[in-house]
Amino acid sequence: MWSILILLVIALLTLFVSKRNYKNRAIGLYENFNTFNKIINDKYNNLSEEKKKIFVASLEKDLYLFFTNVILKNNCKSKPQNIHLIQQQMIKQEEIMRVLKPFLV
């Protein structure tokens, strides 16, 4: 009887700690995501108008939509709890930065 109770307590503690770690990881990724958005936005705003037009024209449609809706307008006000979604958005940020880098010279 005691062994079952101890295993149950250990299982509940494990679930609690895992959930807390998942939330902390999501918050950390979200903060990194917002910081990188600000960096991309600052670098974009430092470009000349001509380079801005060429850069925007060189983006693919999905990256263009992400760039205009999320990065320029800073539309990420709510904290997503899904780490996978945050990571997918961070991949798009990296792709945008890869396209932006040649214009920074």
Secondary structure by P-SEA (a helix, b strand, c coil): caaaaaaaaaaaaaaaaaaaaaaaaaaaaaaaaaaaaaaaaaaaaaccaaaaaaaaaaccaaaaaaaaccccccccccccccaaaaaaaaaaaaaaaaaaccccc
